[in-house]
């Protein structure tokens, strides 16, 4: 099922390609970014307590949290530029805080950074500092607190990714920005009790759920209510563009920029969701979906231009780069940067390339996405117990007999709008609910974390590859929140 969305928890590609582990240098660099965001969050909270806000800095912090560093090959100028901006933001927030403290004749509570990144702009020096920070990150902190800090970090980051999508269609997200910053700032204080950390995680779970719910709502308002779709899985002759990643807004801009020019647009990876929205289904330039979850194959074989949207998060280190463009904050190396949301260079690149020279026999795949069918099914089993199966691997051998409980398969890759609708209906119909996540991905883990606050009977999760989720996080889910990890 869903061959073009091969389960990310399958490590066979990683073992054969040798690309799944995160390079220590990349880990150090990401820790540098997180340390700047963490310290700036501290001062933003202090200023907030004094009635001061700075929307520009808060926006930059959310951008920084949404960055997931995977590839060892990344644009050094992008990285240094963004790190410099974070340094300036931290210093501005800190100076403002100190100034107000002096005016009010009150003591200031400051963080000792140990290293000034704004004054030390050599990448090698910065990487070494990041390695030291990584080594000393949890010195003297017990295992329980370590795993809770790791879970908080991942939850804040994945929520920031979803919020970045919401920002494309909702003018004001200031409340959500602050909630994520306040949540992530918990990692500043190593002395915080584990009980408080667990309580705050459950409280933030409601925020994560609301972010996802509003994202679905605003995208539905813009693109129409999602519905079942029949997707073409083979190319047709002509110029072509492949769009990979989760950002529907970028796909919309690409289609608008193409206009009447003869270019076929294909989705890749998670972007297949576009085909379930009426606005995209009715666009004749959006032809179909090509590829799997392996960009090494998908991109190498594609004869047109490729767009990696802002939150694209797959490894392409050992890929021989073709004509690739990206709107990522820190773009992969040797990938053309989209500037000022101008997609015309991408279009011109597609027109200058050969495109597909021959068609293949048409193959289709149907994705069911039927709210009414789910409601009818649940209505028939009200006041009982059910197991909701989510994820593309619904036929996995890990799904076993649940003591006679009704098993309801959403029959769709993890999609929050369908799941949120289902869970709300279960509550309305007084149905005791187990939830089983049959695949592991960044978006899926965020969805799981966002339903922790609900009174579900049980939550099951297939064991995740360490390339997707830090083992500490799985420990926290299992030991601290009762998630049953299927091993």
VEXROTI-982294 format. One line per field, with one value per residue (C-alpha): residue number from 0; chain; x, y, z. Coordinates in steps of 0.001 Angstrom, whole numbers, plus 500000, padded with zeros to 6 digits. Layout:
# residues N
pos c(NUM  ...)
unit c(A  ...)
u c(X  ...)
v c(Y  ...)
w c(Z  ...)
This chain:
# residues 487
pos c(0  1  2  3  4  5  6  7  8  9  10  11  12  13  14  15  16  17  18  19  20  21  22  23  24  25  26  27  28  29  30  31  32  33  34  35  36  37  38  39  40  41  42  43  44  45  46  47  48  49  50  51  52  53  54  55  56  57  58  59  60  61  62  63  64  65  66  67  68  69  70  71  72  73  74  75  76  77  78  79  80  81  82  83  84  85  86  87  88  89  90  91  92  93  94  95  96  97  98  99  100  101  102  103  104  105  106  107  108  109  110  111  112  113  114  115  116  117  118  119  120  121  122  123  124  125  126  127  128  129  130  131  132  133  134  135  136  137  138  139  140  141  142  143  144  145  146  147  148  149  150  151  152  153  154  155  156  157  158  159  160  161  162  163  164  165  166  167  168  169  170  171  172  173  174  175  176  177  178  179  180  181  182  183  184  185  186  187  188  189  190  191  192  193  194  195  196  197  198  199  200  201  202  203  204  205  206  207  208  209  210  211  212  213  214  215  216  217  218  219  220  221  222  223  224  225  226  227  228  229  230  231  232  233  234  235  236  237  238  239  240  241  242  243  244  245  246  247  248  249  250  251  252  253  254  255  256  257  258  259  260  261  262  263  264  265  266  267  268  269  270  271  272  273  274  275  276  277  278  279  280  281  282  283  284  285  286  287  288  289  290  291  292  293  294  295  296  297  298  299  300  301  302  303  304  305  306  307  308  309  310  311  312  313  314  315  316  317  318  319  320  321  322  323  324  325  326  327  328  329  330  331  332  333  334  335  336  337  338  339  340  341  342  343  344  345  346  347  348  349  350  351  352  353  354  355  356  357  358  359  360  361  362  363  364  365  366  367  368  369  370  371  372  373  374  375  376  377  378  379  380  381  382  383  384  385  386  387  388  389  390  391  392  393  394  395  396  397  398  399  400  401  402  403  404  405  406  407  408  409  410  411  412  413  414  415  416  417  418  419  420  421  422  423  424  425  426  427  428  429  430  431  432  433  434  435  436  437  438  439  440  441  442  443  444  445  446  447  448  449  450  451  452  453  454  455  456  457  458  459  460  461  462  463  464  465  466  467  468  469  470  471  472  473  474  475  476  477  478  479  480  481  482  483  484  485  486)
unit c(A  A  A  A  A  A  A  A  A  A  A  A  A  A  A  A  A  A  A  A  A  A  A  A  A  A  A  A  A  A  A  A  A  A  A  A  A  A  A  A  A  A  A  A  A  A  A  A  A  A  A  A  A  A  A  A  A  A  A  A  A  A  A  A  A  A  A  A  A  A  A  A  A  A  A  A  A  A  A  A  A  A  A  A  A  A  A  A  A  A  A  A  A  A  A  A  A  A  A  A  A  A  A  A  A  A  A  A  A  A  A  A  A  A  A  A  A  A  A  A  A  A  A  A  A  A  A  A  A  A  A  A  A  A  A  A  A  A  A  A  A  A  A  A  A  A  A  A  A  A  A  A  A  A  A  A  A  A  A  A  A  A  A  A  A  A  A  A  A  A  A  A  A  A  A  A  A  A  A  A  A  A  A  A  A  A  A  A  A  A  A  A  A  A  A  A  A  A  A  A  A  A  A  A  A  A  A  A  A  A  A  A  A  A  A  A  A  A  A  A  A  A  A  A  A  A  A  A  A  A  A  A  A  A  A  A  A  A  A  A  A  A  A  A  A  A  A  A  A  A  A  A  A  A  A  A  A  A  A  A  A  A  A  A  A  A  A  A  A  A  A  A  A  A  A  A  A  A  A  A  A  A  A  A  A  A  A  A  A  A  A  A  A  A  A  A  A  A  A  A  A  A  A  A  A  A  A  A  A  A  A  A  A  A  A  A  A  A  A  A  A  A  A  A  A  A  A  A  A  A  A  A  A  A  A  A  A  A  A  A  A  A  A  A  A  A  A  A  A  A  A  A  A  A  A  A  A  A  A  A  A  A  A  A  A  A  A  A  A  A  A  A  A  A  A  A  A  A  A  A  A  A  A  A  A  A  A  A  A  A  A  A  A  A  A  A  A  A  A  A  A  A  A  A  A  A  A  A  A  A  A  A  A  A  A  A  A  A  A  A  A  A  A  A  A  A  A  A  A  A  A  A  A  A  A  A  A  A  A  A  A  A  A  A  A  A  A  A  A  A  A  A  A  A  A  A  A  A  A  A  A  A  A  A  A  A  A  A  A  A  A  A  A  A  A  A  A  A  A  A  A  A  A  A  A  A  A)
u c(500000  501262  504443  505335  505382  507643  507698  510391  511022  512375  516150  517107  517919  519981  522012  522750  523394  525056  523200  520857  523119  523451  526988  528586  529422  525808  524654  527054  525790  522157  523008  524523  521298  519270  521521  521004  517249  517199  519054  517043  513835  514944  515147  511934  510098  511693  510625  507132  506835  507685  505010  507419  507155  509251  507397  510362  512561  509762  509250  512967  512959  510127  512021  515089  513179  511677  515132  516117  519761  520233  522602  526327  526327  524589  525007  527571  526555  522917  523957  526306  523772  520999  523266  524362  520708  520021  523047  521775  518316  519703  521832  518935  516580  519231  520122  516437  515913  518963  517827  514365  515856  518053  515117  513093  516056  515647  518214  518609  518736  521202  522424  526153  526664  530374  530937  529999  529049  528601  532289  533609  532411  534832  532871  535566  535699  531932  531705  534242  532196  529115  530863  531768  528177  526924  529309  528358  524682  523296  526253  524975  521393  519731  518379  514706  515212  517437  514748  512085  514290  514808  511064  510386  512957  511477  507898  508795  510634  507925  505251  507306  507362  503560  503280  505516  502920  500095  501904  501569  497785  497019  498051  498585  500085  501589  499854  501194  504656  504856  503492  506173  508916  507693  507588  511070  512464  511871  515152  517049  516683  518231  516938  513267  511538  510537  506942  506683  508219  505674  502814  503988  504334  500711  499617  501509  499972  496705  498539  500060  496618  495183  498012  497304  493557  493898  496349  493798  491033  492886  494165  490639  489405  492051  492054  488684  487607  489812  488334  489302  491604  492729  496399  498367  501666  503281  504702  503536  505641  506807  508597  508343  508758  508884  507836  508910  508198  505071  504532  501321  501694  504892  503196  500419  502964  504701  501422  500531  503943  503684  500453  499653  503128  503346  504906  503596  503974  504376  504369  506868  506939  504459  503360  500923  498387  497873  495866  493155  492399  489837  491857  494838  492773  491192  494503  495402  499110  499271  499502  500394  502777  506181  508686  508954  510476  513999  515203  518456  516450  513588  515705  518443  515919  513837  514455  513120  513576  513101  511807  512536  509998  510935  510529  511825  513731  515373  519004  520424  524132  525232  522920  524447  522624  520562  518683  517357  515887  514965  513250  514767  516165  519434  519505  521472  524739  524766  521044  519762  518123  514613  514829  511929  509451  510233  509769  510418  514028  512592  510159  512882  515079  512246  511725  515451  515570  514447  511580  510003  510554  508015  504930  504395  501302  499074  498977  496787  496396  493291  493515  490322  489692  486038  484807  481231  482208  484236  481315  478864  481211  481720  478020  477331  479733  478883  479216  481739  485530  487551  491127  491944  494716  496662  499580  500376  501420  497956  498585  501643  502012  502261  498504  497197  493960  492740  490475  487544  487590  486394  489385  488833  491462  491592  493054  495125  498684  498783  496687  495799  492472  491021  492450  491267  487797  487793  488901  486290  483576  484753  484310  480892  479730  481172  483627  486645  489585  492953  495228  497800  500468  501748  504546  507125  507826  508509  504933  503519  505445  504134  500601  501142  502513  499578  497030  498782  496427  493369  491810  492629  492623  496025  498447  500599  503614  505783  509438  511127  514479  517087  517462  513964  513620  516196  515876  515574  512271  510896  511909  510039  506929  506976  508075  506594  503435  502450  502810  503205  506192  505790  509255)
v c(500000  503490  502378  506014  506592  503829  503605  505868  503410  500946  501237  499157  502224  503667  500496  500183  503887  504650  507934  507616  508556  512259  513551  514784  518113  518606  517704  520296  522934  522245  522420  525863  527066  525587  527150  530607  530069  528701  531703  534227  532533  533153  536919  537003  535475  537966  540841  539379  539383  543105  543775  543922  541980  541816  540107  540117  538230  535784  535096  534398  532001  529987  529916  528638  525919  524746  524043  520370  519830  516485  516994  517488  519468  522766  526374  527832  531412  530622  529093  531908  534560  532988  532355  535993  537075  534892  536447  539940  538975  537543  540605  542966  541105  540921  544628  545613  543458  544934  548447  547914  546336  549405  551752  549852  549474  545709  542911  541162  537391  536635  533536  532902  532032  531098  531873  534950  533730  537276  538034  534633  534236  531556  528415  526027  527840  527814  524081  523312  525374  523453  520136  521276  522357  518993  517080  519092  519437  517266  516951  516059  515528  512165  509990  510753  514507  514102  512214  514768  517621  515758  515225  518919  519917  517636  518654  522359  521862  519809  522242  525092  523261  522995  526630  527735  526215  527964  531299  531066  531306  532942  536581  536469  533524  535525  533483  530220  531727  532659  529314  527401  529752  529457  525668  525369  527743  524962  523468  526463  525357  521978  522094  521956  518976  516086  516264  519853  518946  516152  518442  521137  518577  517533  521184  521970  518905  520877  523748  521387  519948  523445  524413  521370  521967  525607  524680  522251  524834  527626  525349  524032  527626  528387  525170  523544  520601  517613  514622  511275  511436  509341  510160  509513  507784  507926  510876  512319  513771  517345  519810  519018  520268  518052  519588  517795  518701  519689  523338  523627  527401  527023  524568  527119  529822  527537  526792  530492  531407  528818  530348  529113  527770  524087  522587  519601  519681  516492  516071  513969  512466  513998  516631  514016  515556  518396  516057  515763  519518  520677  523771  521627  518764  521210  522673  521072  521811  519518  516200  513533  512136  510589  508757  507086  508265  507877  511200  509566  507739  510158  513231  511502  510111  513264  515065  518464  521083  520166  522317  521485  523395  525133  522219  519464  517159  514250  513325  514216  514242  511593  512779  514038  517350  518169  521417  521875  524935  525524  528028  526470  528833  526895  525337  522226  522987  523324  524017  527270  529553  530897  534608  536842  534038  534439  531070  532287  530939  527479  527805  528917  525999  523565  525137  524770  521079  518160  516978  513581  512309  509502  508549  505379  503264  505138  503919  505395  505151  506081  507684  507550  510637  510451  512244  511056  507411  507687  509352  506681  503908  505424  506077  502372  501497  504290  503468  500702  500412  500852  500869  503628  502679  505571  505494  504036  500610  499572  495933  495591  492359  494504  495067  492205  491163  493793  491507  491853  495638  497088  498047  501146  501756  505366  503827  506929  508037  509996  513098  515249  516557  513060  511925  515021  514580  510893  511540  514262  511947  509196  511588  512692  509076  507999  505564  504416  504747  503111  504796  502842  504676  502160  504298  506689  510145  513641  514761  511550  511986  515548  514232  511607  514185  516476  513914  512952  515197  513279  510577  507729  504136  503408  504760  502353  503263  501078  501199  504122  504194  506191  508247  509610  509717  509881  506721  509009  510267  506765  506064  509163  508224  504698  505311  508731  508813  505161  504897  501250  500876  497837  496301)
w c(500000  499104  497363  496735  500501  501685  505458  506874  509680  507118  507437  504389  502329  505176  505536  501835  501241  504571  504970  507921  510801  511601  511117  514391  512766  511715  515239  516649  514238  515086  518788  518158  516625  519475  522112  520602  520401  523956  525405  523403  524557  528143  527546  525505  528485  530873  528629  528326  532121  531972  529345  526396  523121  519972  517135  514748  517193  518040  514321  513904  516862  515313  511992  513803  515638  512339  510890  510887  509969  508221  505293  505821  502604  503341  502269  504684  503882  504714  508012  509025  508029  510069  513069  512941  512967  516007  517749  517068  518302  521523  522211  521422  523783  526485  526259  526342  529422  531208  530327  531822  534941  535455  534933  537518  539899  540019  539679  536307  535884  533082  531236  530898  527212  527593  523905  521859  518384  517140  517718  516579  513017  511778  510959  512238  515590  515844  515070  517811  520253  519189  519801  523326  523965  522728  524979  528059  527245  530030  532358  535812  534597  535224  532419  533113  532791  529723  527844  528834  527575  524302  523939  524648  522028  519362  520197  520002  516705  515016  516220  514768  511426  511425  512530  509650  507316  509157  508853  505067  505289  508670  509226  512995  514863  517752  520472  519073  518566  522223  523448  521514  522742  526337  526050  524547  527200  529746  528503  529923  533525  534277  537868  536835  538431  536156  537392  536162  532801  532304  533271  530847  528039  528521  528650  525460  523821  523710  522004  519452  518740  518233  515884  513746  513863  512798  510043  508625  508967  507153  504386  503880  503644  501008  498969  499701  501874  501259  499470  497975  494977  492022  491402  488213  489036  485585  483579  480318  477479  478012  480265  483942  487499  490609  493951  497133  500753  502717  501716  499677  499522  497488  495137  494672  493790  491294  489512  489461  488042  485247  483985  480459  479709  478799  481898  483850  487629  489657  493416  495353  498850  501325  498785  497431  499846  497335  495102  497760  497771  495153  494165  493192  491758  489331  488167  484822  485289  488328  486506  489051  491636  490910  493047  496426  499701  498304  496850  495757  493081  492531  491873  489866  487386  486986  483635  484722  487451  491122  493979  497622  499702  502927  505338  503065  505439  503655  503072  499662  500569  498080  495317  492095  491996  488961  488474  491984  493690  497303  499574  502708  505331  505187  501732  500721  499008  495197  495134  493658  496201  495639  496423  497449  496653  492944  491230  487687  487651  488444  485554  483147  484217  483449  480017  479225  480181  477983  480151  479535  475994  476134  478071  480067  480447  482818  486395  489078  492797  494739  498145  500201  502273  503252  506376  505938  505701  508918  510715  509573  510652  514101  514584  514169  517005  519465  523163  522379  522090  518905  517662  515173  512745  511173  508762  505381  506692  507812  506887  509094  511033  514172  514126  516186  517818  520282  522291  519964  519717  516424  514273  512146  509502  508311  505139  504513  505296  508530  507914  510866  509580  509214  512543  514426  512945  513958  517535  518011  516711  519059  521974  520689  520321  523698  522103  524097  521755  521186  518657  516621  514594  512040  510628  511973  510562  511861  511175  512651  515906  516204  515723  518412  520868  520101  521311  524565  526545  525350  527487  525100  526287  524773  522175  520149  518010  515813  516773  515000  513281  515203  512020  512680  516474  519251  521416  524472  523077  522623  526238  527388  525421  526834  530426  531143  529018  528680  524880  523909  521570  519299  518950)
